[in-house]
Amino acid sequence: MLSSNFFAKSCFFRNATGALLLLAFVWVFLAVMSLAVSAQTLTTIHQFGAVAGDGASPSGGLVSDGAGNYYGVTLTGVTRNQGTVFQLTAPAIPGGTWTETILWNFGGPNDGLYPEGGLVRDKRGNLYGETGSGGSASCYCGIVFKLKPPTAQGGAWTERVMHRFAGGNDGYAPAHGLTLDSAGNVYGVSVFGGVYGCGIAFKIASVGSGFAETIIYSFGSSSADPMFPSGPLLLASNGVMFGVAYSGGVSQIGAVYTLTPPASGAGTWTRSTLYSFPGGDAGCDPEGNLVKDVSGNIYGIAAYSCSISAGVFFRLAPPVGGSTMWTESVLYPFGSNESGSMPSLYLDTKSSTFYGTLQSGGALSGGEIIKIAPPAIAGGVWSETVLYNFDGLSGSSDVNPGGPLVQDANGLLYGLTGFGGAGGSAFSITPR
């Protein structure tokens, strides 16, 4: 920073030449500052619902194919206003117009209604997702679907319903997104249903020319059992699944759990509770996706800290020295206006930096894009930078970012807003 008496003492003011030099200096200084500010730019690459036939209210995040195409879902739009799967294609020339293609229109009830939780993509380009409703005329309980790309460019995508939920013990209202393993099996959770009515975790495998569902766990078998799963399953290299539940645990305010497959490939999965949130400043009501680093630490966000109704960013460190206990650390407590509602996380492994979205709250009440950086020195303090505040006060701007951000080869981050404007948006933002 320039000292307060810099200009008073400067010889630049003593003659016209000095004044010109000063103006040049100020121009360069402002230009540099402008570049620093403009380096942090949010760009709307597609406005949903702005033209006839487009979907609206995108849900979850985007998934990339690495070739400049991004895929996602909208809750509403086009045929019967029951949702779409879309593709966004980057312009051939930077700064040009992105192209949207509607890959599938949901027409329910057998086809499913209102896709949510985003998509996952396998190596063959197939897309997998879920709808929270539809499936059959007798039970609007949701489906899991697969979209297969066309064999010829420009052809039609093909949908197959992998499973129609039946309610009751089978669960209903699948949400939060799916997980794929290397064998092509699909895993997910439903928020409700199951033996105890508190949700299920499921697996769907290919069997012959069809698919078969297995309920791998029904939540809520006791008051201390996790209840109402509130995020997608995270697959570890050993086949263990990690997840969060909004309720249950020892204090009934949420837990992080694992689901371990049977050793023989057939039999019962085992549920273990890694951590039960105790309340207070340690957090409660965990939501959203978990992230695992190369050291085996698990990171996530609890929507509240209970004591001040603000969220916390936490880490669970695996057991050491023969212990069986995981250790929680609150790495960053959010501000009083950051509830942590419906959060998501993305880990940039090159910098060990986390980027995330908070769907509500923030300085303008429309949600935030945040950066959480590790300390420069081990044991130091983690820091948060708010990269963007969505304006929920004007009533006309895009708001409520959701789903994990995705990063391209140039470092740009891409994401979605669910509401506002004409019907939500897809955006890119330059991290700093």
NUVO-395902 format. One record per residue (C-alpha): residue in three letters; x, y, z. Coordinates in Angstrom, 2 decimals. Layout:
<rs>
R    r        x        y        z
R  ALA        X        Y        Z
...
</rs>
This chain:
<rs>
R    r        x        y        z
R  MET     0.00     0.00     0.00
R  LEU     1.07     3.60    -0.63
R  SER     1.74     5.69     2.50
R  SER    -0.68     8.52     3.26
R  ASN     1.91    11.26     2.61
R  PHE     3.35     9.71    -0.55
R  PHE     1.70    12.13    -2.95
R  ALA     2.34    15.17    -0.73
R  LYS     6.07    14.53    -0.68
R  SER     6.40    13.29    -4.24
R  CYS     8.43    15.37    -6.63
R  PHE     5.90    14.43    -9.33
R  PHE     3.78    17.37    -8.26
R  ARG     6.55    19.90    -8.80
R  ASN     6.21    20.16   -12.55
R  ALA     4.01    19.17   -15.44
R  THR     6.29    16.32   -16.45
R  GLY     6.02    14.93   -12.97
R  ALA     2.24    15.22   -13.12
R  LEU     2.13    13.24   -16.37
R  LEU     4.36    10.61   -14.85
R  LEU     2.08    10.43   -11.85
R  LEU    -0.97     9.98   -14.08
R  ALA     0.85     7.22   -15.92
R  PHE     1.76     5.56   -12.62
R  VAL    -1.84     5.78   -11.37
R  TRP    -3.15     4.39   -14.69
R  VAL    -0.81     1.39   -14.48
R  PHE    -1.66     0.87   -10.80
R  LEU    -5.41     0.93   -11.51
R  ALA    -4.96    -1.33   -14.52
R  VAL    -3.13    -3.90   -12.41
R  MET    -5.81    -3.67    -9.73
R  SER    -8.49    -4.04   -12.40
R  LEU    -6.84    -7.18   -13.71
R  ALA    -6.69    -8.59   -10.18
R  VAL   -10.40    -7.95    -9.72
R  SER   -11.47    -9.06   -13.22
R  ALA    -9.49   -12.27   -12.79
R  GLN   -12.36   -13.28   -10.49
R  THR   -15.22   -13.34   -12.98
R  LEU   -18.46   -15.29   -13.10
R  THR   -19.81   -15.79   -16.61
R  THR   -23.26   -17.13   -17.43
R  ILE   -22.75   -19.66   -20.23
R  HIS   -26.41   -20.64   -20.50
R  GLN   -29.64   -19.17   -19.18
R  PHE   -32.23   -21.90   -18.72
R  GLY   -35.88   -21.28   -19.53
R  ALA   -35.14   -18.19   -21.61
R  VAL   -36.50   -19.68   -24.85
R  ALA   -39.42   -21.96   -25.65
R  GLY   -38.61   -25.65   -25.34
R  ASP   -35.79   -25.25   -22.86
R  GLY   -35.68   -26.87   -19.44
R  ALA   -35.56   -24.89   -16.21
R  SER   -34.38   -25.27   -12.61
R  PRO   -31.23   -27.38   -13.07
R  SER   -30.50   -29.74   -10.21
R  GLY   -27.18   -31.10    -8.97
R  GLY   -23.94   -30.29   -10.75
R  LEU   -22.42   -30.76   -14.18
R  VAL   -20.37   -33.70   -15.43
R  SER   -17.72   -33.30   -18.15
R  ASP   -16.61   -35.65   -20.92
R  GLY   -13.24   -33.89   -21.20
R  ALA   -13.96   -32.77   -24.76
R  GLY   -15.71   -29.50   -23.98
R  ASN   -19.17   -30.98   -23.32
R  TYR   -20.99   -30.73   -20.00
R  TYR   -24.09   -32.68   -19.00
R  GLY   -26.79   -32.13   -16.41
R  VAL   -30.49   -32.29   -15.59
R  THR   -33.32   -29.82   -15.09
R  LEU   -36.26   -30.44   -12.81
R  THR   -38.79   -29.04   -15.24
R  GLY   -39.14   -28.25   -18.90
R  VAL   -40.26   -29.22   -22.41
R  THR   -42.52   -32.30   -22.55
R  ARG   -45.19   -32.12   -19.83
R  ASN   -42.89   -29.89   -17.80
R  GLN   -41.32   -32.94   -16.11
R  GLY   -37.59   -32.44   -16.64
R  THR   -34.74   -32.87   -19.11
R  VAL   -31.23   -34.19   -19.57
R  PHE   -29.14   -31.59   -21.41
R  GLN   -25.72   -31.18   -22.99
R  LEU   -23.80   -27.90   -23.14
R  THR   -21.07   -27.66   -25.78
R  ALA   -18.28   -25.11   -25.54
R  PRO   -17.85   -22.66   -28.43
R  ALA   -15.14   -23.32   -31.00
R  ILE   -13.79   -19.82   -30.37
R  PRO   -13.31   -18.64   -26.76
R  GLY   -15.94   -16.09   -25.85
R  GLY   -18.45   -17.46   -28.33
R  THR   -21.91   -18.84   -27.62
R  TRP   -22.37   -22.15   -25.87
R  THR   -24.76   -24.62   -27.51
R  GLU   -27.41   -26.52   -25.58
R  THR   -28.85   -29.83   -26.78
R  ILE   -31.77   -31.54   -25.04
R  LEU   -30.82   -35.24   -24.88
R  TRP   -33.93   -36.50   -23.15
R  ASN   -37.38   -35.22   -22.16
R  PHE   -39.04   -37.00   -19.26
R  GLY   -42.66   -37.92   -19.95
R  GLY   -43.64   -39.99   -16.89
R  PRO   -45.03   -41.62   -15.02
R  ASN   -43.31   -44.82   -16.21
R  ASP   -40.40   -42.78   -17.50
R  GLY   -39.87   -40.92   -14.24
R  LEU   -40.51   -37.33   -13.22
R  TYR   -38.26   -34.52   -12.03
R  PRO   -34.63   -35.68   -12.30
R  GLU   -32.38   -34.40    -9.54
R  GLY   -28.96   -34.92    -8.07
R  GLY   -27.06   -34.53   -11.35
R  LEU   -25.50   -37.25   -13.51
R  VAL   -22.54   -39.61   -13.52
R  ARG   -20.78   -40.75   -16.70
R  ASP   -18.94   -43.98   -17.48
R  LYS   -16.00   -44.52   -19.84
R  ARG   -18.30   -45.42   -22.74
R  GLY   -20.15   -42.14   -22.47
R  ASN   -23.30   -43.52   -20.87
R  LEU   -25.05   -41.18   -18.45
R  TYR   -26.77   -42.32   -15.26
R  GLY   -29.23   -40.41   -13.11
R  GLU   -32.34   -40.59   -10.97
R  THR   -35.74   -38.98   -10.68
R  GLY   -37.41   -38.23    -7.40
R  SER   -40.88   -39.12    -8.65
R  GLY   -42.65   -41.12   -11.33
R  GLY   -41.79   -44.69   -12.24
R  SER   -45.24   -46.25   -12.33
R  ALA   -48.84   -45.15   -12.17
R  SER   -49.28   -46.95    -8.84
R  CYS   -46.21   -45.52    -7.09
R  TYR   -44.64   -42.21    -7.98
R  CYS   -41.53   -43.34    -6.09
R  GLY   -38.78   -42.46    -8.57
R  ILE   -36.44   -44.30   -10.93
R  VAL   -32.77   -44.83   -11.78
R  PHE   -32.10   -44.40   -15.51
R  LYS   -29.32   -44.90   -18.04
R  LEU   -28.90   -42.84   -21.22
R  LYS   -26.85   -44.39   -24.00
R  PRO   -25.25   -42.11   -26.62
R  PRO   -26.11   -42.56   -30.30
R  THR   -23.93   -44.78   -32.48
R  ALA   -23.83   -42.07   -35.16
R  GLN   -23.17   -38.39   -34.52
R  GLY   -26.38   -36.42   -34.34
R  GLY   -28.52   -39.47   -33.61
R  ALA   -30.92   -39.91   -30.72
R  TRP   -29.91   -40.96   -27.23
R  THR   -31.58   -44.09   -25.81
R  GLU   -33.02   -44.31   -22.31
R  ARG   -33.37   -47.45   -20.20
R  VAL   -35.05   -47.51   -16.81
R  MET   -32.71   -49.50   -14.58
R  HIS   -35.05   -49.60   -11.59
R  ARG   -38.49   -48.35   -10.59
R  PHE   -38.78   -47.93    -6.83
R  ALA   -41.81   -49.56    -5.31
R  GLY   -42.01   -47.72    -2.00
R  GLY   -42.24   -49.47     1.34
R  ASN   -39.16   -51.57     2.03
R  ASP   -37.82   -50.72    -1.43
R  GLY   -37.57   -47.05    -0.59
R  TYR   -38.72   -44.00    -2.50
R  ALA   -37.55   -40.52    -3.47
R  PRO   -33.97   -41.34    -4.55
R  ALA   -31.85   -38.23    -4.34
R  HIS   -28.36   -36.73    -3.98
R  GLY   -26.77   -38.42    -7.02
R  LEU   -25.32   -41.79    -7.97
R  THR   -21.93   -43.50    -7.70
R  LEU   -20.34   -45.92   -10.21
R  ASP   -17.76   -48.61    -9.49
R  SER   -15.23   -50.04   -11.96
R  ALA   -17.54   -52.98   -12.74
R  GLY   -20.36   -50.69   -13.83
R  ASN   -22.52   -51.17   -10.74
R  VAL   -24.61   -48.17    -9.69
R  TYR   -25.01   -47.12    -6.05
R  GLY   -27.23   -44.54    -4.42
R  VAL   -29.59   -43.68    -1.59
R  SER   -33.25   -42.91    -1.17
R  VAL   -34.27   -40.44     1.48
R  PHE   -37.36   -42.33     2.62
R  GLY   -38.72   -45.84     2.82
R  GLY   -36.90   -49.00     3.76
R  VAL   -37.70   -51.39     6.58
R  TYR   -37.66   -48.60     9.18
R  GLY   -38.90   -45.76     6.99
R  CYS   -35.65   -43.79     7.25
R  GLY   -34.19   -44.39     3.80
R  ILE   -32.09   -47.03     2.06
R  ALA   -28.76   -47.50     0.29
R  PHE   -29.03   -49.54    -2.91
R  LYS   -26.96   -51.20    -5.62
R  ILE   -28.09   -51.82    -9.20
R  ALA   -26.15   -54.34   -11.29
R  SER   -26.48   -55.53   -14.87
R  VAL   -27.89   -59.05   -15.02
R  GLY   -28.15   -60.57   -18.50
R  SER   -30.07   -58.09   -20.64
R  GLY   -31.61   -56.38   -17.62
R  PHE   -30.82   -54.95   -14.22
R  ALA   -31.26   -56.09   -10.63
R  GLU   -31.52   -53.96    -7.50
R  THR   -30.13   -54.96    -4.11
R  ILE   -30.94   -53.07    -0.94
R  ILE   -27.60   -52.99     0.83
R  TYR   -28.83   -51.17     3.93
R  SER   -32.04   -49.88     5.53
R  PHE   -31.36   -46.90     7.79
R  GLY   -32.93   -46.33    11.20
R  SER   -32.72   -49.76    12.85
R  SER   -32.17   -48.01    16.21
R  SER   -32.17   -44.48    17.58
R  ALA   -28.38   -44.36    17.20
R  ASP   -28.44   -45.60    13.61
R  PRO   -27.99   -42.99    10.85
R  MET   -31.34   -41.84     9.42
R  PHE   -32.37   -40.01     6.25
R  PRO   -29.21   -40.04     4.09
R  SER   -28.40   -36.49     3.04
R  GLY   -25.62   -36.90     0.48
R  PRO   -24.29   -39.25    -2.22
R  LEU   -22.13   -42.28    -1.49
R  LEU   -18.36   -41.88    -1.78
R  LEU   -16.58   -44.99    -3.07
R  ALA   -13.14   -45.82    -1.64
R  SER   -10.59   -47.99    -3.47
R  ASN   -11.36   -50.97    -1.22
R  GLY   -15.06   -50.92    -2.10
R  VAL   -16.17   -49.26     1.14
R  MET   -18.85   -46.57     0.79
R  PHE   -18.85   -43.37     2.87
R  GLY   -21.93   -41.22     3.38
R  VAL   -23.70   -38.72     5.62
R  ALA   -27.10   -38.84     7.29
R  TYR   -29.02   -35.78     8.37
R  SER   -30.35   -37.39    11.54
R  GLY   -29.56   -40.27    13.88
R  GLY   -26.26   -40.97    15.57
R  VAL   -25.65   -40.90    19.31
R  SER   -27.00   -37.35    19.70
R  GLN   -29.66   -37.69    16.98
R  ILE   -28.20   -34.78    14.98
R  GLY   -26.41   -36.59    12.18
R  ALA   -23.55   -38.94    11.45
R  VAL   -20.90   -39.99     8.94
R  TYR   -21.14   -43.70     8.19
R  THR   -19.51   -46.44     6.12
R  LEU   -21.01   -49.39     4.28
R  THR   -18.59   -52.30     3.81
R  PRO   -19.34   -54.99     1.21
R  PRO   -19.27   -58.68     2.17
R  ALA   -15.87   -60.33     1.71
R  SER   -17.21   -63.06    -0.57
R  GLY   -19.21   -60.78    -2.83
R  ALA   -22.46   -62.24    -1.52
R  GLY   -23.98   -61.67     1.87
R  THR   -24.73   -58.75     4.12
R  TRP   -23.15   -55.32     3.95
R  THR   -21.92   -53.92     7.25
R  ARG   -22.75   -50.43     8.45
R  SER   -20.34   -48.61    10.77
R  THR   -20.65   -45.12    12.19
R  LEU   -17.42   -43.19    11.70
R  TYR   -18.57   -40.17    13.63
R  SER   -21.71   -39.04    15.43
R  PHE   -22.00   -35.28    15.63
R  PRO   -22.26   -34.14    19.25
R  GLY   -23.68   -30.70    18.59
R  GLY   -22.28   -27.40    19.74
R  ASP   -19.45   -25.97    17.68
R  ALA   -18.46   -29.43    16.37
R  GLY   -21.36   -29.28    13.92
R  CYS   -24.64   -31.05    13.27
R  ASP   -26.87   -32.02    10.34
R  PRO   -24.18   -32.99     7.78
R  GLU   -25.27   -32.61     4.16
R  GLY   -23.83   -32.93     0.68
R  ASN   -20.94   -34.90    -0.74
R  LEU   -17.86   -36.12     1.09
R  VAL   -14.35   -35.81    -0.35
R  LYS   -11.40   -38.11     0.39
R  ASP    -7.74   -37.06     0.04
R  VAL    -4.69   -39.23    -0.72
R  SER    -3.98   -39.65     3.00
R  GLY    -7.41   -41.14     3.67
R  ASN    -8.86   -38.08     5.40
R  ILE   -12.55   -37.42     4.81
R  TYR   -13.86   -33.86     4.39
R  GLY   -17.40   -32.54     4.47
R  ILE   -19.74   -29.80     5.62
R  ALA   -22.23   -29.82     8.48
R  ALA   -25.08   -27.46     7.72
R  TYR   -25.12   -26.00    11.21
R  SER   -22.93   -25.74    14.28
R  CYS   -26.06   -25.96    16.45
R  SER   -24.93   -23.21    18.80
R  ILE   -24.98   -20.33    16.29
R  SER   -26.88   -21.81    13.30
R  ALA   -23.86   -21.54    11.02
R  GLY   -22.16   -24.36     9.14
R  VAL   -18.73   -25.89     9.66
R  PHE   -16.16   -27.42     7.31
R  PHE   -14.81   -30.55     8.98
R  ARG   -12.19   -33.26     8.54
R  LEU   -12.29   -36.84     9.80
R  ALA    -8.82   -38.37    10.20
R  PRO    -8.56   -42.19    10.09
R  PRO    -7.56   -44.16    13.19
R  VAL    -3.87   -44.35    14.12
R  GLY    -1.81   -46.36    16.59
R  GLY    -4.22   -49.27    16.89
R  SER    -7.21   -47.07    17.68
R  THR   -10.55   -47.65    15.97
R  MET   -11.75   -44.06    16.41
R  TRP   -11.80   -41.46    13.68
R  THR   -10.92   -37.94    14.83
R  GLU   -12.97   -34.90    13.82
R  SER   -11.48   -31.45    13.42
R  VAL   -13.47   -28.34    12.58
R  LEU   -11.16   -26.76    10.01
R  TYR   -13.29   -23.72     9.36
R  PRO   -16.46   -22.40    11.07
R  PHE   -18.55   -20.39     8.62
R  GLY   -19.86   -16.93     9.35
R  SER   -23.24   -16.30    10.91
R  ASN   -24.84   -15.73     7.48
R  GLU   -23.42   -18.97     6.01
R  SER   -25.82   -21.72     7.00
R  GLY   -24.05   -24.44     5.00
R  SER   -27.42   -25.43     3.52
R  MET   -27.19   -28.11     0.79
R  PRO   -23.43   -27.70     0.35
R  SER   -21.09   -29.31    -2.15
R  LEU   -17.33   -29.73    -2.29
R  TYR   -14.70   -30.17    -4.99
R  LEU   -11.03   -30.83    -4.17
R  ASP    -8.34   -29.43    -6.47
R  THR    -5.69   -32.07    -5.77
R  LYS    -2.92   -29.97    -7.33
R  SER    -3.27   -27.25    -4.72
R  SER    -5.08   -29.18    -1.94
R  THR    -7.68   -26.42    -2.13
R  PHE   -11.41   -26.99    -1.77
R  TYR   -14.02   -25.18    -3.83
R  GLY   -17.67   -25.41    -2.89
R  THR   -21.16   -24.05    -3.12
R  LEU   -23.58   -23.12    -0.37
R  GLN   -27.10   -23.10    -1.72
R  SER   -28.44   -20.36     0.54
R  GLY   -27.24   -17.59     2.81
R  GLY   -24.28   -15.36     2.16
R  ALA   -24.04   -11.58     2.12
R  LEU   -26.81   -11.31    -0.51
R  SER   -28.90   -14.27     0.69
R  GLY   -28.70   -16.14    -2.64
R  GLY   -25.91   -18.61    -1.87
R  GLU   -22.16   -18.52    -2.37
R  ILE   -19.21   -20.00    -4.20
R  ILE   -16.40   -20.46    -1.69
R  LYS   -12.74   -21.42    -1.58
R  ILE   -11.27   -23.10     1.50
R  ALA    -7.47   -23.19     1.51
R  PRO    -5.14   -25.16     3.80
R  PRO    -2.61   -23.34     5.97
R  ALA     0.82   -22.62     4.55
R  ILE     2.35   -24.25     7.62
R  ALA     1.10   -27.55     9.05
R  GLY    -1.08   -26.91    12.08
R  GLY    -1.94   -23.40    10.97
R  VAL    -5.35   -21.91    10.32
R  TRP    -7.47   -22.77     7.29
R  SER    -8.92   -19.80     5.40
R  GLU   -12.09   -19.13     3.46
R  THR   -12.50   -16.81     0.49
R  VAL   -15.96   -16.03    -0.84
R  LEU   -15.48   -16.12    -4.61
R  TYR   -19.01   -15.05    -5.47
R  ASN   -22.18   -13.96    -3.68
R  PHE   -25.41   -14.67    -5.56
R  ASP   -27.93   -11.87    -5.27
R  GLY   -31.04   -13.18    -3.59
R  LEU   -32.27    -9.71    -2.69
R  SER   -33.06    -8.29    -6.12
R  GLY   -35.57   -10.99    -7.02
R  SER   -34.33   -11.21   -10.61
R  SER   -30.83   -12.72   -10.42
R  ASP   -29.78   -16.36   -10.60
R  VAL   -29.49   -17.88    -7.14
R  ASN   -29.04   -21.12    -5.20
R  PRO   -25.89   -22.75    -6.64
R  GLY   -25.87   -26.50    -6.18
R  GLY   -23.91   -29.64    -6.91
R  PRO   -20.13   -30.08    -6.91
R  LEU   -18.21   -27.76    -9.23
R  VAL   -16.23   -29.28   -12.07
R  GLN   -12.87   -27.92   -13.30
R  ASP   -11.47   -27.88   -16.83
R  ALA    -7.85   -28.18   -17.98
R  ASN    -7.43   -24.40   -17.82
R  GLY    -8.57   -24.19   -14.22
R  LEU   -12.05   -22.73   -14.87
R  LEU   -14.79   -23.98   -12.58
R  TYR   -18.28   -24.77   -13.90
R  GLY   -21.55   -25.08   -12.01
R  LEU   -25.30   -24.50   -11.93
R  THR   -27.79   -22.24   -10.19
R  GLY   -31.19   -23.75    -9.56
R  PHE   -33.42   -20.69    -9.58
R  GLY   -33.70   -17.04   -10.45
R  GLY   -33.58   -15.20   -13.73
R  ALA   -35.60   -17.06   -16.34
R  GLY   -35.05   -20.48   -14.76
R  GLY   -31.55   -20.93   -13.38
R  SER   -28.22   -20.93   -15.20
R  ALA   -24.97   -22.66   -16.02
R  PHE   -21.88   -20.60   -15.21
R  SER   -18.10   -20.59   -15.27
R  ILE   -15.90   -18.84   -12.75
R  THR   -12.16   -18.24   -12.54
R  PRO   -10.80   -19.32    -9.16
R  ARG    -8.18   -17.28    -7.36
</rs>
